[in-house]
């Protein structure tokens, strides 16, 4: 079983739609959580951090459920420019303080006119 | 302020050869992590360097080695290349070990024939 699991998609949605991605992680020692966005043949870029209280950045809302080890990302009013792969990421910090990012396989989103 | 830079952008090698990839971290960053991203997969952690020492390592064989220089730049070396080493190699830097946000370079695309 992979440490971070995501539905690879693709999710095909029309412009203006609301779409939600989910992710589960298996290591309860995971300490912080992120969504990264990766455009085709480009590097991953941080989209937002994810907190238990939920956090919002414009049209994007992220939520963490530590009890269920579940992370979500909601995109409202989808734009063509939202088409990308969304990577769910957990961060594990060792006792030494060194951190390691563990990525899911990514969920591909295609927004059509 | 330059972000994370990597060289070369693309590389073609044959099986059994050796390759060296280079990374310069974002200004002010002192920690460098390397990731391998195969097609259709999320990035996989290779290893992390801080103060010129390898601090943690993922599940990669000893053929993968690295180095960090006093100016914080880093190299990834892969010996005895296999076809399966074909991937996008990403370097990420962060400011001090305990800072969570990692910034990625554009990557080096390696093709092994």
Contacts between the chains, C-beta under 8 A, distances in Angstrom:
chain1	res1	chain2	res2	distance
A	4	B	42	7.5
A	8	B	40	7.6
A	32	B	100	5.6
A	42	B	106	7.1
A	43	B	90	6.0
A	43	B	104	4.0
A	43	B	105	6.2
A	43	B	106	5.3
A	43	B	107	5.4
A	44	B	43	6.7
A	44	B	90	7.4
A	44	B	104	5.3
A	45	B	104	7.1
A	46	B	101	6.2
A	46	B	102	7.9
A	46	B	103	7.7
A	49	B	100	7.9
A	87	B	42	5.5
A	87	B	43	7.8
A	91	B	100	5.8
A	93	B	98	7.9
A	94	B	56	6.7
A	96	B	55	7.0
A	96	B	56	7.8
A	97	B	97	5.1
A	97	B	98	5.5
A	98	B	48	6.2
A	98	B	50	7.1
A	98	B	55	4.7
A	98	B	56	5.1
A	98	B	97	5.6
A	99	B	94	7.8
A	99	B	97	7.1
A	99	B	98	7.6
A	99	B	100	6.4
A	100	B	33	7.6
A	100	B	45	5.3
A	100	B	48	6.9
A	100	B	56	6.0
A	100	B	58	7.5
A	101	B	33	7.4
A	101	B	35	7.8
A	101	B	43	7.7
A	101	B	45	6.6
A	101	B	92	7.6
A	101	B	102	6.1
A	102	B	45	6.9
A	103	B	35	7.8
A	103	B	42	3.4
A	103	B	43	4.9
A	103	B	44	7.4
A	104	B	42	5.3
A	105	B	40	7.2
A	105	B	41	5.5
A	105	B	42	4.8
A	106	B	41	7.9
A	106	B	42	5.4
